[in-house]
Amino acid sequence: MLNPTEFKNVTAVTKANIYFDGNVVSHTLLFADGSKKTLGLIYSGGYHFGTDKAERMEIIAGSCSVTLDGQSQVLAYGAGTSFAVPAKSGFNIEVGADICEYVCSFLD
């Protein structure tokens, strides 16, 4: 489901995931089938994230530029788009003046 507007029948973890001095904040959603997503905001700046599992990042609002680890190509993403990150990898993400809102799905 690309660009979801809501999730039903989930457990929301109330403790926020806070990174980079509060410039990236998310909350974890747990689904009945055992899957997990995070719903978050990325404020203006540049950040690097490592991955354990493969991830799909869906951009809900705003925009960002992304460079996957091991690649030199910078790709731009806006609302309604997504990008995939392999397991045991990472990515650099740059957000301009706006706030980037996202949903991160953790894949097997």
mmCIF file of the C-alpha atoms, coordinates in Angstrom:
data_MODEL
# 
_entry.id   MODEL 
# 
loop_
_atom_site.group_PDB 
_atom_site.id 
_atom_site.type_symbol 
_atom_site.label_atom_id 
_atom_site.label_alt_id 
_atom_site.label_comp_id 
_atom_site.label_asym_id 
_atom_site.label_entity_id 
_atom_site.label_seq_id 
_atom_site.pdbx_PDB_ins_code 
_atom_site.Cartn_x 
_atom_site.Cartn_y 
_atom_site.Cartn_z 
_atom_site.occupancy 
_atom_site.B_iso_or_equiv 
_atom_site.pdbx_formal_charge 
_atom_site.auth_seq_id 
_atom_site.auth_comp_id 
_atom_site.auth_asym_id 
_atom_site.auth_atom_id 
_atom_site.pdbx_PDB_model_num 
ATOM 1   C CA . MET A 1 1   ? 0.000  0.000   0.000  1.00 0.00 ? 1   MET A CA 1 
ATOM 2   C CA . LEU A 1 2   ? 1.885  3.029   -1.236 1.00 0.00 ? 2   LEU A CA 1 
ATOM 3   C CA . ASN A 1 3   ? 1.218  6.352   0.490  1.00 0.00 ? 3   ASN A CA 1 
ATOM 4   C CA . PRO A 1 4   ? -1.166 5.125   3.183  1.00 0.00 ? 4   PRO A CA 1 
ATOM 5   C CA . THR A 1 5   ? -3.339 7.659   4.993  1.00 0.00 ? 5   THR A CA 1 
ATOM 6   C CA . GLU A 1 6   ? -4.063 5.468   8.011  1.00 0.00 ? 6   GLU A CA 1 
ATOM 7   C CA . PHE A 1 7   ? -3.416 2.049   9.530  1.00 0.00 ? 7   PHE A CA 1 
ATOM 8   C CA . LYS A 1 8   ? -6.153 0.121   11.325 1.00 0.00 ? 8   LYS A CA 1 
ATOM 9   C CA . ASN A 1 9   ? -5.876 -2.526  14.040 1.00 0.00 ? 9   ASN A CA 1 
ATOM 10  C CA . VAL A 1 10  ? -2.297 -1.771  15.074 1.00 0.00 ? 10  VAL A CA 1 
ATOM 11  C CA . THR A 1 11  ? -0.465 -1.355  18.332 1.00 0.00 ? 11  THR A CA 1 
ATOM 12  C CA . ALA A 1 12  ? 1.335  1.983   18.552 1.00 0.00 ? 12  ALA A CA 1 
ATOM 13  C CA . VAL A 1 13  ? 4.425  2.144   20.764 1.00 0.00 ? 13  VAL A CA 1 
ATOM 14  C CA . THR A 1 14  ? 4.157  5.415   22.677 1.00 0.00 ? 14  THR A CA 1 
ATOM 15  C CA . LYS A 1 15  ? 7.893  5.897   23.294 1.00 0.00 ? 15  LYS A CA 1 
ATOM 16  C CA . ALA A 1 16  ? 9.351  7.830   20.374 1.00 0.00 ? 16  ALA A CA 1 
ATOM 17  C CA . ASN A 1 17  ? 12.472 6.812   18.468 1.00 0.00 ? 17  ASN A CA 1 
ATOM 18  C CA . ILE A 1 18  ? 14.575 9.992   18.550 1.00 0.00 ? 18  ILE A CA 1 
ATOM 19  C CA . TYR A 1 19  ? 17.705 10.400  16.421 1.00 0.00 ? 19  TYR A CA 1 
ATOM 20  C CA . PHE A 1 20  ? 20.131 13.203  15.561 1.00 0.00 ? 20  PHE A CA 1 
ATOM 21  C CA . ASP A 1 21  ? 19.251 15.501  18.486 1.00 0.00 ? 21  ASP A CA 1 
ATOM 22  C CA . GLY A 1 22  ? 15.538 15.316  17.711 1.00 0.00 ? 22  GLY A CA 1 
ATOM 23  C CA . ASN A 1 23  ? 15.844 16.053  13.992 1.00 0.00 ? 23  ASN A CA 1 
ATOM 24  C CA . VAL A 1 24  ? 14.442 12.618  13.138 1.00 0.00 ? 24  VAL A CA 1 
ATOM 25  C CA . VAL A 1 25  ? 11.537 11.305  15.219 1.00 0.00 ? 25  VAL A CA 1 
ATOM 26  C CA . SER A 1 26  ? 9.391  8.225   14.643 1.00 0.00 ? 26  SER A CA 1 
ATOM 27  C CA . HIS A 1 27  ? 6.915  5.942   16.378 1.00 0.00 ? 27  HIS A CA 1 
ATOM 28  C CA . THR A 1 28  ? 6.730  2.182   15.906 1.00 0.00 ? 28  THR A CA 1 
ATOM 29  C CA . LEU A 1 29  ? 3.551  0.459   14.721 1.00 0.00 ? 29  LEU A CA 1 
ATOM 30  C CA . LEU A 1 30  ? 3.132  -3.275  15.371 1.00 0.00 ? 30  LEU A CA 1 
ATOM 31  C CA . PHE A 1 31  ? 0.708  -5.280  13.212 1.00 0.00 ? 31  PHE A CA 1 
ATOM 32  C CA . ALA A 1 32  ? -1.225 -8.450  14.063 1.00 0.00 ? 32  ALA A CA 1 
ATOM 33  C CA . ASP A 1 33  ? 0.732  -10.416 11.432 1.00 0.00 ? 33  ASP A CA 1 
ATOM 34  C CA . GLY A 1 34  ? 3.990  -9.621  13.263 1.00 0.00 ? 34  GLY A CA 1 
ATOM 35  C CA . SER A 1 35  ? 5.165  -6.953  10.828 1.00 0.00 ? 35  SER A CA 1 
ATOM 36  C CA . LYS A 1 36  ? 6.500  -3.596  11.961 1.00 0.00 ? 36  LYS A CA 1 
ATOM 37  C CA . LYS A 1 37  ? 6.574  -0.097  10.510 1.00 0.00 ? 37  LYS A CA 1 
ATOM 38  C CA . THR A 1 38  ? 7.725  3.261   11.757 1.00 0.00 ? 38  THR A CA 1 
ATOM 39  C CA . LEU A 1 39  ? 5.940  6.518   11.074 1.00 0.00 ? 39  LEU A CA 1 
ATOM 40  C CA . GLY A 1 40  ? 8.104  9.594   11.296 1.00 0.00 ? 40  GLY A CA 1 
ATOM 41  C CA . LEU A 1 41  ? 9.392  13.052  10.486 1.00 0.00 ? 41  LEU A CA 1 
ATOM 42  C CA . ILE A 1 42  ? 12.791 14.132  9.211  1.00 0.00 ? 42  ILE A CA 1 
ATOM 43  C CA . TYR A 1 43  ? 13.671 17.785  9.695  1.00 0.00 ? 43  TYR A CA 1 
ATOM 44  C CA . SER A 1 44  ? 16.028 19.791  7.493  1.00 0.00 ? 44  SER A CA 1 
ATOM 45  C CA . GLY A 1 45  ? 19.566 18.379  7.368  1.00 0.00 ? 45  GLY A CA 1 
ATOM 46  C CA . GLY A 1 46  ? 21.634 15.407  6.275  1.00 0.00 ? 46  GLY A CA 1 
ATOM 47  C CA . TYR A 1 47  ? 21.650 12.057  8.073  1.00 0.00 ? 47  TYR A CA 1 
ATOM 48  C CA . HIS A 1 48  ? 23.004 8.522   7.634  1.00 0.00 ? 48  HIS A CA 1 
ATOM 49  C CA . PHE A 1 49  ? 21.014 5.442   8.635  1.00 0.00 ? 49  PHE A CA 1 
ATOM 50  C CA . GLY A 1 50  ? 22.190 1.850   8.774  1.00 0.00 ? 50  GLY A CA 1 
ATOM 51  C CA . THR A 1 51  ? 19.823 -1.053  8.174  1.00 0.00 ? 51  THR A CA 1 
ATOM 52  C CA . ASP A 1 52  ? 19.585 -4.460  9.763  1.00 0.00 ? 52  ASP A CA 1 
ATOM 53  C CA . LYS A 1 53  ? 16.601 -5.700  7.747  1.00 0.00 ? 53  LYS A CA 1 
ATOM 54  C CA . ALA A 1 54  ? 15.672 -4.570  4.263  1.00 0.00 ? 54  ALA A CA 1 
ATOM 55  C CA . GLU A 1 55  ? 13.457 -1.477  4.332  1.00 0.00 ? 55  GLU A CA 1 
ATOM 56  C CA . ARG A 1 56  ? 11.005 0.357   2.124  1.00 0.00 ? 56  ARG A CA 1 
ATOM 57  C CA . MET A 1 57  ? 10.733 4.087   2.777  1.00 0.00 ? 57  MET A CA 1 
ATOM 58  C CA . GLU A 1 58  ? 7.494  5.663   1.571  1.00 0.00 ? 58  GLU A CA 1 
ATOM 59  C CA . ILE A 1 59  ? 7.506  9.456   1.405  1.00 0.00 ? 59  ILE A CA 1 
ATOM 60  C CA . ILE A 1 60  ? 4.144  10.760  2.629  1.00 0.00 ? 60  ILE A CA 1 
ATOM 61  C CA . ALA A 1 61  ? 4.825  14.518  2.474  1.00 0.00 ? 61  ALA A CA 1 
ATOM 62  C CA . GLY A 1 62  ? 7.785  16.757  1.706  1.00 0.00 ? 62  GLY A CA 1 
ATOM 63  C CA . SER A 1 63  ? 10.821 15.608  -0.208 1.00 0.00 ? 63  SER A CA 1 
ATOM 64  C CA . CYS A 1 64  ? 14.335 14.247  0.221  1.00 0.00 ? 64  CYS A CA 1 
ATOM 65  C CA . SER A 1 65  ? 17.460 13.216  -1.661 1.00 0.00 ? 65  SER A CA 1 
ATOM 66  C CA . VAL A 1 66  ? 18.890 9.764   -1.025 1.00 0.00 ? 66  VAL A CA 1 
ATOM 67  C CA . THR A 1 67  ? 22.183 8.014   -1.726 1.00 0.00 ? 67  THR A CA 1 
ATOM 68  C CA . LEU A 1 68  ? 22.314 4.298   -0.962 1.00 0.00 ? 68  LEU A CA 1 
ATOM 69  C CA . ASP A 1 69  ? 25.525 2.978   0.592  1.00 0.00 ? 69  ASP A CA 1 
ATOM 70  C CA . GLY A 1 70  ? 27.989 1.894   -2.074 1.00 0.00 ? 70  GLY A CA 1 
ATOM 71  C CA . GLN A 1 71  ? 26.401 4.079   -4.752 1.00 0.00 ? 71  GLN A CA 1 
ATOM 72  C CA . SER A 1 72  ? 27.206 7.579   -5.925 1.00 0.00 ? 72  SER A CA 1 
ATOM 73  C CA . GLN A 1 73  ? 23.895 8.423   -7.587 1.00 0.00 ? 73  GLN A CA 1 
ATOM 74  C CA . VAL A 1 74  ? 21.704 10.846  -5.618 1.00 0.00 ? 74  VAL A CA 1 
ATOM 75  C CA . LEU A 1 75  ? 17.992 10.313  -6.238 1.00 0.00 ? 75  LEU A CA 1 
ATOM 76  C CA . ALA A 1 76  ? 15.184 12.713  -5.330 1.00 0.00 ? 76  ALA A CA 1 
ATOM 77  C CA . TYR A 1 77  ? 11.932 11.491  -3.769 1.00 0.00 ? 77  TYR A CA 1 
ATOM 78  C CA . GLY A 1 78  ? 8.719  13.366  -3.082 1.00 0.00 ? 78  GLY A CA 1 
ATOM 79  C CA . ALA A 1 79  ? 5.275  12.622  -1.704 1.00 0.00 ? 79  ALA A CA 1 
ATOM 80  C CA . GLY A 1 80  ? 3.835  9.448   -3.198 1.00 0.00 ? 80  GLY A CA 1 
ATOM 81  C CA . THR A 1 81  ? 7.201  7.865   -4.003 1.00 0.00 ? 81  THR A CA 1 
ATOM 82  C CA . SER A 1 82  ? 9.294  5.234   -2.234 1.00 0.00 ? 82  SER A CA 1 
ATOM 83  C CA . PHE A 1 83  ? 12.753 3.706   -2.217 1.00 0.00 ? 83  PHE A CA 1 
ATOM 84  C CA . ALA A 1 84  ? 14.154 0.379   -1.040 1.00 0.00 ? 84  ALA A CA 1 
ATOM 85  C CA . VAL A 1 85  ? 17.248 -0.179  1.085  1.00 0.00 ? 85  VAL A CA 1 
ATOM 86  C CA . PRO A 1 86  ? 18.905 -3.605  1.249  1.00 0.00 ? 86  PRO A CA 1 
ATOM 87  C CA . ALA A 1 87  ? 19.466 -5.424  4.544  1.00 0.00 ? 87  ALA A CA 1 
ATOM 88  C CA . LYS A 1 88  ? 22.807 -4.860  6.297  1.00 0.00 ? 88  LYS A CA 1 
ATOM 89  C CA . SER A 1 89  ? 23.308 -1.649  4.360  1.00 0.00 ? 89  SER A CA 1 
ATOM 90  C CA . GLY A 1 90  ? 22.429 2.000   4.781  1.00 0.00 ? 90  GLY A CA 1 
ATOM 91  C CA . PHE A 1 91  ? 21.673 5.315   3.149  1.00 0.00 ? 91  PHE A CA 1 
ATOM 92  C CA . ASN A 1 92  ? 22.310 9.031   3.359  1.00 0.00 ? 92  ASN A CA 1 
ATOM 93  C CA . ILE A 1 93  ? 19.213 11.213  3.335  1.00 0.00 ? 93  ILE A CA 1 
ATOM 94  C CA . GLU A 1 94  ? 19.100 14.982  2.830  1.00 0.00 ? 94  GLU A CA 1 
ATOM 95  C CA . VAL A 1 95  ? 16.029 17.086  3.571  1.00 0.00 ? 95  VAL A CA 1 
ATOM 96  C CA . GLY A 1 96  ? 15.779 20.724  2.510  1.00 0.00 ? 96  GLY A CA 1 
ATOM 97  C CA . ALA A 1 97  ? 13.734 23.449  4.163  1.00 0.00 ? 97  ALA A CA 1 
ATOM 98  C CA . ASP A 1 98  ? 10.540 21.399  4.395  1.00 0.00 ? 98  ASP A CA 1 
ATOM 99  C CA . ILE A 1 99  ? 9.840  18.462  6.706  1.00 0.00 ? 99  ILE A CA 1 
ATOM 100 C CA . CYS A 1 100 ? 9.879  14.996  5.151  1.00 0.00 ? 100 CYS A CA 1 
ATOM 101 C CA . GLU A 1 101 ? 7.160  12.668  6.486  1.00 0.00 ? 101 GLU A CA 1 
ATOM 102 C CA . TYR A 1 102 ? 7.652  8.941   5.933  1.00 0.00 ? 102 TYR A CA 1 
ATOM 103 C CA . VAL A 1 103 ? 6.512  5.402   6.641  1.00 0.00 ? 103 VAL A CA 1 
ATOM 104 C CA . CYS A 1 104 ? 9.294  2.828   6.913  1.00 0.00 ? 104 CYS A CA 1 
ATOM 105 C CA . SER A 1 105 ? 8.340  -0.829  6.380  1.00 0.00 ? 105 SER A CA 1 
ATOM 106 C CA . PHE A 1 106 ? 10.762 -3.458  7.648  1.00 0.00 ? 106 PHE A CA 1 
ATOM 107 C CA . LEU A 1 107 ? 10.946 -6.321  5.157  1.00 0.00 ? 107 LEU A CA 1 
ATOM 108 C CA . ASP A 1 108 ? 12.068 -9.920  5.588  1.00 0.00 ? 108 ASP A CA 1 
# 
